[in-house]
Amino acid sequence: KHIHQDRDLLLEALLKWCGFFHGANTIDDRGGGSKRGALTAFLTILPPKLGTRALLELFHDGNYLDLLEFPSPSGGSREIETKAVATVKGNDLEGDLAPFSLNDDEEGEQDILSPNETEIQTRDSSNDALMQKLLAEHGLEDDCPLPTDDYSRALLWKYCLSVAGASWHAASLLVESENEHHTDVAINWGGGRHHAHADKAGGFCYVNDIVLAIKRLLQSQSVDEAGTLASSRVLYIDIDIHHCDGVQQAFYSTDRVMTASFHRNSPGFFPATSGFVREKGEIDTAGFGYNLNVPLPTGIDDVTFIRMYRKMLFGLVNSFDPNFIVLCVGADGLEGDALVTGKLHSTDHSSTGEGWSLSPEGLAECVRITSSLCAGLSEEMICTRPIQEEKKENQPDETASDCSHPETKTTYDSRESLHQVGKRRKLLVLGGGGYTPTETSRVNLLCTAAACEGARSGLLWSELPKDIPSHDYFPRYGPLFELVSEEKKQGIWNSYDAQSSAVNPCNVETKDSTSPFFDRHALQQGIHAIELACLFIDRQRKKAANSSISFNSYSEPNDRDDDIWVEDTRRKKKSSQGGRRRKKKKEV
């Protein structure tokens, strides 16, 4: 009823009036398209593919899907149209975006979109006690209710297919040799449903499109340093203020996916049962050590958050060396988010005090850093104050007129030195939470520009208009009507001048760091957790390189590696008297 509301409409309008739709390649549902503007060299807009039940079954439990699945109501203008647009041969995905081939007639292929609607058995969702118990077991209540009328249930099922299909489609575009678009970065702002489990909904998430997208990336192979084919590795980073419990559970026992999350973790804060630092992966499996949780304190601002993010991102990329990075950008960490602060309704006056103090510019900078890293740039090249070039009076403007800055152009001149470019990686950017629609649409717009930074330096900070363009939703952005805050932008750039603070985010003084609610100890614990995770993974890679054991197949850490995690993974032994054993002091 109210979650996410019309934020997709707001984002579509912003993209249009800031020149993204006018300037990019566009491809319609029939495969036709056009090239209309200055962004066509690097940006293409594609209609997302619709998923299928068989796609959902790659992760979700069949009994759970039986509850969600519902046929389209027949007759009338409200009929939900579904088409069979996807096929699969056995377990091998083939062709361009193979699971979404339009061919559904070949022998031996299994239809993975909508089943025959006449064969679907509908359930009576009345107040039957057994049915209510079943819904509760699968999380289909409270924030994820199962609608009671046929039309709403059909819409919900199509929504689940749409979300899953779009993220799978985006991931497929990144897989080399399997598409014609040669995509380096793919974006789906409708995705990011990270709370859904295999057999349970939660946190407004019915299906977990992130897990499905990562599974698609894992199906590909990459060339390692020795020039041989190897299994791909995926680094998943989640900067939504809520912990990614569904994604963590899905990959808790594998070392091919490194799951890392920044989030709030406090009593009563959703999800209350996960997100702890001690959760490092399933013990006695290959996944132990490949899960990193970094709870962050309330009130954290852009500068501190970005420095923590840099430490995590560059540390894990250097140690884990992923082929793909999947980034979930939730906007609910913004200062004053309606849901997190407890002010979702106009009648709410109290605040929970649990929120962060981030800005759209701060989240966009995290995306810009990630996109630039995936383009092969080093931390020194990326995290620096850009050069401001005054535009000459008679110099023609080569950018789209709707998204160009009239006075200056921001560039990172080191990006032009191609010989300095390092390893390139593929990036998938997905949405997440965000419950103040206008602010969430700003985040998504700025992050779209930031994701393009690997291909076009300066698109984020110099080519977007400073203010919200005039359009139908313009009044909703008052009273400031800002698209890019100059104050926030300069604050981020100034932090790069103080390079000494970049080593330890706890050293920086911010407006919140002197607050009694600012938990500096939590930051120190987070830094420690990041450093231990990087150390452990780096050690595992060196072990694999010096033995015949594959990096992706070792069984469990040895005792020496276990010592890194001993404080969190083992209970301290107690003596027969109930007291803790004390180590005898060695005589010096």
C-alpha positions in Angstrom: 0.0 0.0 0.0 2.7 2.5 0.9 6.1 0.7 0.6 8.1 2.2 -2.3 4.9 4.0 -3.4 5.7 5.7 -6.7 9.4 6.0 -6.5 9.9 4.2 -9.9 7.7 6.8 -11.6 9.8 9.6 -9.9 13.0 8.0 -11.1 11.8 7.5 -14.6 10.8 11.2 -14.8 14.2 12.3 -13.4 16.1 10.1 -15.9 14.0 11.6 -18.7 14.4 15.2 -17.8 18.1 14.9 -16.9 18.8 13.7 -20.5 19.5 10.0 -19.9 16.6 8.7 -22.0 17.2 11.3 -24.7 21.0 10.7 -24.8 21.2 6.9 -24.6 20.7 4.0 -27.0 17.2 2.6 -26.5 16.0 -0.8 -27.4 12.3 -1.7 -27.4 10.5 -5.0 -26.7 10.7 -6.1 -30.4 14.5 -5.6 -30.5 14.4 -2.4 -32.4 16.1 0.8 -31.2 17.5 4.2 -31.8 20.6 6.2 -31.2 19.7 9.7 -30.3 22.2 11.5 -28.1 25.7 12.1 -26.7 25.5 9.2 -24.3 25.1 6.5 -26.9 28.8 5.7 -26.8 28.5 4.0 -23.4 24.8 3.8 -22.3 22.0 1.6 -23.5 18.5 1.3 -22.0 16.9 -2.2 -22.4 13.4 -3.4 -21.5 13.8 -6.1 -18.8 12.8 -9.7 -19.5 10.1 -11.3 -17.5 11.1 -14.3 -15.4 9.4 -17.6 -14.9 8.6 -20.1 -12.1 11.4 -22.3 -13.2 13.8 -19.4 -12.8 12.5 -18.8 -9.2 12.9 -22.5 -8.5 16.7 -22.1 -9.0 16.6 -20.8 -5.4 13.1 -20.8 -4.0 11.3 -23.8 -2.5 8.5 -25.2 -4.6 6.0 -25.3 -1.7 6.6 -21.6 -1.0 6.1 -20.7 -4.7 2.8 -22.7 -4.7 1.5 -20.1 -2.2 2.7 -17.2 -4.3 1.8 -18.4 -7.8 -1.6 -17.4 -9.0 -3.2 -17.4 -12.5 -4.2 -14.3 -14.4 -7.8 -13.5 -14.0 -9.6 -14.2 -17.2 -11.6 -11.6 -19.2 -11.9 -7.8 -18.7 -9.5 -5.0 -19.1 -7.7 -6.0 -15.9 -6.3 -9.3 -17.3 -2.7 -9.8 -16.5 -0.8 -10.7 -19.7 2.0 -13.2 -19.4 4.1 -14.6 -22.2 6.4 -17.6 -22.5 9.7 -15.8 -23.2 12.2 -18.2 -21.7 13.5 -21.7 -22.2 16.3 -23.9 -20.9 17.9 -27.0 -22.3 18.8 -29.3 -19.4 21.2 -27.5 -17.2 23.1 -25.7 -19.9 22.0 -22.1 -20.7 22.5 -21.3 -24.3 22.3 -18.4 -26.7 22.0 -14.7 -26.1 20.6 -14.3 -22.6 19.8 -17.9 -22.9 17.2 -18.4 -20.3 15.2 -15.6 -22.0 15.2 -17.0 -25.5 12.0 -16.3 -27.4 12.0 -19.8 -28.9 9.8 -22.1 -26.9 9.1 -24.8 -29.5 12.4 -26.7 -29.7 12.3 -30.4 -28.8 13.5 -31.2 -25.3 13.1 -27.6 -24.0 11.3 -26.9 -20.8 9.1 -23.8 -20.6 10.2 -21.7 -17.6 7.7 -18.9 -17.8 4.1 -19.1 -16.9 2.7 -22.6 -16.5 -0.7 -23.5 -18.0 -3.0 -21.3 -16.0 -5.8 -23.8 -16.2 -3.7 -26.3 -14.2 -2.9 -24.0 -11.3 -4.7 -24.9 -8.2 -5.9 -21.8 -6.3 -5.9 -21.8 -2.5 -8.6 -20.4 -0.3 -7.0 -17.7 1.7 -9.9 -17.2 4.1 -9.5 -17.1 7.8 -8.9 -20.8 8.0 -6.6 -21.5 10.9 -4.4 -24.0 9.0 -4.0 -21.6 6.1 -3.0 -18.8 8.4 -0.4 -21.0 10.1 1.0 -22.0 6.7 1.2 -18.3 5.6 3.0 -17.4 8.9 5.5 -20.2 8.4 6.4 -18.8 5.0 6.5 -15.1 6.1 3.4 -14.2 4.1 2.0 -11.8 6.7 2.7 -8.4 8.3 5.1 -6.7 5.9 4.7 -9.4 3.2 1.0 -10.1 3.1 -0.6 -12.4 0.6 -3.4 -10.5 -1.1 -6.9 -11.9 -0.7 -8.4 -10.8 -4.1 -7.6 -12.6 -7.3 -6.5 -9.5 -9.2 -4.0 -8.4 -6.5 -2.6 -11.9 -6.2 -2.0 -12.1 -9.9 -0.3 -8.7 -9.8 1.9 -9.9 -7.0 2.9 -13.1 -8.9 3.8 -11.0 -12.0 5.7 -8.6 -9.8 7.8 -11.5 -8.5 8.5 -12.7 -12.0 9.4 -9.2 -13.1 11.8 -8.5 -10.3 13.6 -11.8 -10.7 13.7 -11.7 -14.5 15.1 -8.2 -14.6 18.0 -8.9 -12.3 18.8 -12.3 -14.1 18.7 -10.4 -17.4 21.1 -7.7 -16.0 23.5 -10.4 -14.8 23.3 -12.2 -18.1 24.4 -9.0 -19.9 27.6 -9.1 -17.9 28.6 -12.6 -18.9 31.2 -12.4 -21.7 30.8 -14.2 -25.0 27.0 -14.6 -24.3 25.7 -11.3 -25.4 26.1 -8.7 -28.1 26.1 -5.6 -25.9 29.6 -6.1 -24.3 28.3 -4.8 -21.0 30.7 -3.8 -18.3 28.1 -2.3 -15.9 24.4 -3.3 -15.6 21.8 -1.6 -13.4 18.4 -2.7 -12.1 16.9 -0.2 -9.6 13.8 -2.4 -9.2 16.0 -5.2 -7.8 17.7 -5.7 -4.4 15.2 -7.8 -2.6 17.8 -9.1 -0.2 15.6 -10.3 2.7 13.7 -13.1 0.9 14.8 -16.6 1.9 14.4 -19.8 -0.1 11.1 -20.7 1.6 10.1 -17.5 3.3 9.3 -13.8 2.6 10.4 -10.9 4.8 11.1 -7.2 4.8 8.9 -6.4 1.8 10.8 -9.0 -0.2 8.9 -12.0 -1.7 11.7 -13.3 -4.0 15.4 -12.9 -3.8 16.5 -11.5 -7.2 20.0 -10.9 -5.9 20.7 -14.6 -5.2 19.4 -15.5 -8.7 21.6 -12.9 -10.3 24.7 -14.1 -8.5 23.8 -17.7 -9.5 23.7 -16.5 -13.1 27.2 -15.0 -12.7 28.5 -18.1 -11.1 27.5 -20.1 -14.2 30.2 -18.3 -16.2 33.9 -19.0 -16.3 36.8 -16.6 -16.4 40.4 -16.7 -17.4 42.8 -16.7 -14.4 46.3 -15.3 -14.2 47.7 -18.5 -15.7 45.5 -18.2 -18.8 43.3 -21.1 -18.0 39.6 -21.2 -17.5 38.5 -21.1 -13.8 35.2 -20.7 -12.0 34.1 -17.1 -11.5 34.1 -15.4 -8.1 31.5 -12.8 -7.0 32.0 -10.1 -4.4 28.6 -9.0 -3.1 28.5 -5.7 -1.2 25.4 -4.5 0.6 25.1 -0.9 1.8 21.4 -1.0 2.7 20.9 -0.1 6.3 19.2 -3.5 6.9 21.3 -6.7 6.9 21.1 -8.9 3.8 20.0 -12.0 5.7 18.6 -13.8 2.6 21.7 -13.4 0.5 23.9 -14.4 3.4 22.0 -17.6 4.0 22.1 -18.5 0.3 25.9 -18.4 0.0 26.9 -19.1 3.6 28.8 -22.3 2.7 30.6 -21.4 -0.5 33.9 -19.6 -1.1 33.0 -18.5 -4.6 30.8 -15.7 -3.2 32.2 -13.2 -0.7 29.3 -11.5 1.1 30.0 -8.2 2.8 27.4 -6.0 4.4 27.3 -2.6 6.1 24.1 -2.3 8.2 22.6 -1.4 11.6 22.6 -4.1 14.2 20.8 -3.4 17.5 18.0 -5.0 19.6 14.8 -4.9 17.7 16.2 -3.5 14.5 15.2 -5.6 11.5 16.4 -8.3 10.9 17.1 -9.0 14.6 18.4 -12.5 14.2 21.3 -11.9 11.8 24.0 -9.4 10.9 26.4 -10.1 13.7 30.2 -9.9 13.3 30.6 -13.5 14.5 28.7 -14.8 11.4 31.7 -15.5 9.2 30.3 -18.5 7.1 29.4 -22.0 7.8 32.0 -23.8 10.0 33.6 -26.9 8.4 32.6 -25.8 4.9 34.4 -23.9 2.2 32.4 -20.8 3.0 33.9 -20.3 6.4 35.6 -16.9 6.4 33.8 -15.7 3.3 31.0 -13.7 5.0 31.7 -10.3 6.5 29.3 -8.3 8.6 30.2 -4.8 9.6 27.5 -3.1 11.8 27.8 0.7 11.8 26.7 3.1 14.4 23.8 5.5 14.2 24.5 9.0 12.9 27.4 7.9 10.6 27.9 10.6 7.9 29.2 10.6 4.4 32.9 11.1 5.1 33.2 8.3 7.7 31.0 5.9 5.7 33.0 6.4 2.5 36.3 5.8 4.3 34.9 2.6 5.8 33.6 1.6 2.4 37.0 2.2 0.8 38.7 0.0 3.4 36.2 -2.8 2.7 36.1 -2.5 -1.1 39.8 -2.3 -1.9 40.8 -4.7 0.9 38.4 -7.4 -0.4 39.1 -6.9 -4.0 42.9 -7.2 -3.4 42.5 -10.4 -1.3 39.5 -12.1 -3.0 40.1 -10.9 -6.6 36.5 -11.2 -7.8 35.5 -11.4 -11.4 32.2 -9.7 -10.7 31.0 -7.2 -8.1 27.4 -7.0 -7.2 26.4 -3.8 -5.3 23.1 -3.4 -3.5 22.5 0.3 -2.9 19.7 0.8 -0.4 18.6 4.4 0.2 17.2 3.8 3.6 20.5 4.9 5.2 19.7 8.5 4.2 19.3 11.0 7.0 15.6 11.1 7.9 14.4 8.0 6.0 10.7 7.7 6.6 10.7 4.0 7.7 14.0 3.8 9.6 13.3 6.9 11.6 9.7 5.8 12.4 8.0 8.6 10.5 6.5 6.6 7.6 3.1 8.3 8.2 2.4 12.0 8.5 0.9 11.3 11.9 4.2 9.9 13.3 6.1 12.4 15.4 8.7 10.4 17.3 12.0 9.2 15.9 13.6 5.8 16.5 17.1 7.3 16.6 18.4 4.3 14.6 19.1 5.9 11.3 22.3 6.9 9.5 23.1 10.4 8.4 24.0 9.7 4.8 23.2 11.8 1.7 22.4 10.8 -1.9 25.8 12.3 -2.8 27.6 10.0 -0.3 26.0 6.9 -1.7 26.6 8.0 -5.2 30.3 8.4 -4.4 30.5 4.8 -3.2 29.1 3.7 -6.6 31.5 6.0 -8.5 34.5 4.5 -6.6 33.3 1.0 -7.4 32.6 1.7 -11.0 36.1 3.3 -11.4 37.7 0.4 -9.7 36.0 -2.0 -12.1 37.3 0.1 -14.9 40.8 -0.8 -13.7 41.8 2.3 -11.8 43.7 2.3 -8.5 42.5 3.7 -5.2 45.0 6.6 -5.6 43.6 7.5 -9.0 40.0 7.3 -7.8 39.9 8.8 -4.3 41.3 12.2 -5.1 39.9 15.7 -5.7 39.1 16.0 -9.4 40.4 18.8 -11.6 37.9 21.6 -12.4 38.3 22.8 -15.9 36.8 26.1 -16.9 34.9 25.7 -20.1 36.0 28.0 -22.8 33.5 30.5 -24.1 33.5 29.3 -27.7 34.1 25.6 -27.0 31.2 23.5 -28.3 29.4 21.4 -25.7 29.6 17.7 -26.6 27.3 16.5 -23.9 23.5 16.1 -23.9 22.0 19.6 -23.3 19.8 18.4 -20.5 22.5 17.0 -18.3 25.5 19.3 -18.9 26.9 21.7 -16.4 27.1 25.2 -17.8 30.4 26.4 -16.2 32.9 23.7 -15.4 33.8 20.1 -16.2 35.2 17.7 -13.7 37.8 15.3 -14.8 40.1 12.7 -13.3 43.1 13.2 -15.7 44.9 10.0 -14.5 42.1 8.0 -16.2 43.4 9.0 -19.5 46.7 7.2 -18.9 45.6 3.8 -20.3 48.9 2.2 -19.4 48.1 2.7 -15.7 44.8 0.7 -16.0 44.8 -2.5 -14.1 42.5 -5.5 -14.0 38.9 -4.9 -15.2 35.9 -6.4 -13.5 32.2 -6.4 -14.2 29.7 -4.5 -12.0 26.0 -5.2 -11.3 24.2 -2.4 -9.4 20.8 -3.2 -7.8 18.4 -1.1 -5.7 17.2 -1.8 -2.2 15.3 0.0 0.5 14.4 3.6 0.6 11.1 4.9 2.0 11.2 8.6 1.2 10.3 8.4 -2.5 11.8 11.7 -3.7 15.1 11.1 -1.9 15.3 7.6 -3.2 14.8 8.7 -6.8 17.6 11.2 -6.3 19.9 8.4 -5.0 19.1 6.2 -8.0 19.6 9.1 -10.5 23.0 10.1 -9.0 24.1 6.5 -8.7 23.1 5.9 -12.4 25.5 8.7 -13.4 28.1 7.4 -10.9 27.9 3.9 -12.4 28.8 5.4 -15.8 32.0 7.0 -14.4 34.2 4.1 -15.5 33.3 5.0 -19.1 32.8 8.8 -18.8 34.7 10.7 -16.2 32.8 13.6 -14.7 29.3 12.5 -15.5 28.3 12.5 -11.8 29.8 15.7 -10.5 29.9 18.1 -13.4 27.4 17.1 -16.1 24.2 16.8 -14.1 22.1 19.9 -13.4 22.5 21.3 -9.9 18.7 21.6 -9.4 15.7 19.4 -10.1 14.6 20.0 -13.7 11.1 21.3 -14.1 8.6 18.5 -14.7 5.3 17.0 -13.4 6.7 15.9 -10.1 8.8 19.0 -9.5 6.8 20.4 -6.5 7.4 17.2 -4.5 11.2 18.0 -4.3 10.6 21.2 -2.3 11.6 23.2 -0.5 15.3 23.0 -1.7 14.7 21.4 -5.2 18.4 20.3 -5.2 19.6 17.5 -7.4 23.3 17.7 -6.4 24.2 19.4 -3.2 27.3 21.5 -3.6 27.9 21.4 0.2 27.9 17.6 0.3 30.0 17.3 -2.9 32.7 19.6 -1.5 32.6 17.8 1.9 33.5 14.6 0.1 36.2 16.2 -2.0 37.7 17.9 1.1 38.0 14.5 2.8 40.3 13.3 0.0 42.7 16.2 0.8 43.2 14.7 4.3 44.8 11.5 3.1 46.2 10.8 6.6 42.7 10.1 7.8 42.0 7.6 5.1 44.1 4.9 6.9 41.8 4.9 9.9 38.2 6.2 9.5 38.1 6.5 13.3 40.6 9.4 13.2 38.3 11.8 11.3 36.3 14.4 13.2 32.8 14.9 11.8 29.7 16.7 13.0 28.5 13.4 14.5 31.8 12.1 15.9 31.5 14.3 19.0 27.9 13.3 19.6 27.2 11.1 22.6 25.4 8.7 20.2 28.5 8.3 17.9 30.0 4.9 18.7 33.7 5.1 17.8 34.3 1.7 19.3 31.8 0.2 16.7 33.9 1.7 13.9 37.1 0.2 15.4 35.4 -3.2 15.6 34.3 -2.9 12.0 37.8 -2.0 10.8 39.2 -5.0 12.8 36.6 -7.3 11.2 37.5 -6.1 7.7 41.2 -6.5 8.2 40.8 -10.1 9.6 38.6 -11.1 6.7 41.1 -9.8 4.2 44.0 -11.5 6.0 42.1 -14.8 6.1 41.2 -14.8 2.4 44.6 -13.7 1.3 46.1 -16.6 3.3 43.7 -19.0 1.7 44.6 -17.8 -1.8 48.3 -18.3 -1.0 47.7 -21.8 0.3 45.7 -22.7 -2.9 48.5 -21.3 -5.1 51.1 -23.4 -3.3 49.2 -26.6 -3.5 47.1 -28.7 -5.9 43.9 -27.7 -4.0 41.7 -25.3 -6.0 41.0 -21.9 -4.5 37.3 -22.8 -4.9 37.3 -26.3 -3.4 39.3 -26.4 -0.2 37.3 -28.1 2.5 38.0 -26.3 5.7 40.6 -24.0 7.3 43.4 -25.6 9.3 43.9 -24.8 13.0 46.3 -22.0 12.3 43.7 -20.2 10.2 41.1 -20.9 12.8 43.0 -18.9 15.3 42.2 -15.8 13.4 38.5 -16.3 14.2 38.9 -18.1 17.6 37.4 -15.2 19.6 34.1 -15.3 17.7 33.7 -18.9 16.6 34.7 -20.9 19.7 33.3 -20.7 23.1 35.8 -20.2 25.8 36.2 -23.3 28.0 35.2 -23.3 31.6 36.8 -25.1 34.5 34.9 -27.6 36.7 34.3 -24.9 39.2 32.5 -22.8 36.7 35.1 -20.1 36.3 37.0 -19.4 33.1 40.4 -21.0 32.8 43.2 -18.5 33.1 46.4 -18.9 31.1 49.5 -19.0 33.3 51.7 -16.1 32.9 55.0 -17.0 31.3 58.0 -16.0 33.2 60.2 -13.6 31.4 
